Amino acid sequence: QVQLAESGGGLVQPGGSLRLSCAASGSIRSAYDMGWYRQAPGKQRELVARITSGGNTNYADSVKGRFTISRDNAKNTVYLQMNSLKPEDTAVYYCHVLQRSIPYWGQGTPVTVSS
């Protein structure tokens, strides 16, 4: 089993920044992809950003140029730097790990963008 511990969510004003972190522990082995998804009230969960074990990244169109995903393999940790936040970024953000085709999810951290 893989456990994921997220942190960094909260309330921020439009135009502000937040940094999310997610540390993986447990049965972490070899190569694995890491990413962030989000789910807004009344909407489906959607991919925000993903980074492969080799460092390749992809982003949702809605966050390109504003969000940056990175990872520290020595710490089994993935980060999401979110800048120029908008009210429509309000959602619960979930950390995701894919290891040997098995998905693991964090419990989610809420992000609220409001004045």
C-alpha positions in Angstrom: 0.0 0.0 0.0 1.0 3.6 -0.7 0.0 6.4 1.6 -0.2 10.0 0.5 -0.1 13.0 2.8 -1.2 16.3 1.3 -0.7 19.8 2.7 -0.8 23.4 1.7 -4.4 24.1 0.9 -6.3 27.0 2.2 -8.0 30.3 1.5 -6.4 32.8 -0.8 -7.5 36.0 -2.6 -7.7 36.1 -6.4 -4.3 36.7 -7.9 -2.6 35.0 -5.0 -0.4 31.9 -4.7 -0.4 28.6 -2.9 1.9 25.7 -2.9 0.6 22.2 -2.4 2.8 19.3 -1.3 2.2 15.6 -1.3 4.5 13.1 0.3 4.2 9.4 -0.6 5.2 6.6 1.9 4.7 2.9 2.3 5.3 0.6 -0.6 6.9 3.0 -3.0 9.0 1.2 -5.5 10.8 1.9 -8.7 9.2 4.3 -11.2 5.9 5.9 -10.6 3.9 8.9 -11.9 2.6 11.6 -9.6 0.0 14.2 -10.2 -2.8 16.5 -9.0 -6.4 16.3 -9.7 -9.2 18.6 -8.5 -12.9 18.4 -8.0 -15.1 21.5 -7.7 -18.6 21.3 -6.1 -21.0 19.7 -8.5 -18.3 18.8 -11.1 -16.3 15.8 -12.0 -12.8 15.2 -10.8 -10.3 16.5 -13.4 -6.6 16.3 -14.1 -4.7 19.4 -13.1 -1.1 18.4 -13.7 1.0 15.3 -14.0 4.7 14.5 -13.9 6.3 11.2 -14.9 9.1 9.4 -13.2 11.4 10.9 -15.9 10.2 14.4 -15.3 7.9 14.9 -18.2 4.9 17.0 -17.4 1.5 17.9 -18.8 -1.1 20.3 -17.6 -4.8 21.1 -18.0 -5.3 24.0 -20.5 -7.0 26.0 -17.8 -3.8 26.1 -15.6 -1.0 26.3 -18.2 1.3 29.2 -17.5 0.0 29.6 -13.9 0.7 26.3 -12.2 3.9 24.3 -12.0 4.3 20.7 -11.0 7.6 19.4 -9.7 8.9 16.4 -7.7 11.7 15.5 -5.3 12.4 11.8 -5.9 14.6 11.6 -2.8 11.7 12.6 -0.7 9.0 10.9 -2.8 7.2 14.2 -2.8 5.3 16.1 -5.5 4.6 19.8 -5.4 2.1 22.1 -7.2 3.0 25.7 -7.3 -0.2 27.7 -8.1 0.1 31.3 -9.1 -2.4 33.9 -10.3 -5.2 31.9 -8.7 -8.7 32.5 -9.9 -12.1 31.9 -8.2 -12.7 29.0 -10.7 -9.6 27.2 -9.2 -11.6 26.7 -6.1 -11.8 22.9 -5.5 -10.6 20.0 -3.4 -7.2 19.1 -4.8 -6.2 15.4 -4.7 -2.7 13.9 -4.9 -2.4 10.9 -7.2 0.3 8.3 -7.7 0.3 5.6 -10.4 2.6 2.8 -9.7 2.6 -0.4 -11.8 -0.8 0.6 -13.2 -2.2 0.9 -9.7 -3.7 4.3 -8.7 -3.4 5.7 -5.2 -5.2 8.8 -4.0 -4.7 11.3 -1.2 -7.6 12.4 1.0 -7.7 15.9 -0.6 -6.8 19.4 0.5 -9.3 22.2 -0.1 -8.3 25.3 -2.0 -10.7 28.3 -1.9 -10.0 31.4 -4.0 -12.2 34.3 -2.8 -12.0 37.9 -1.9 
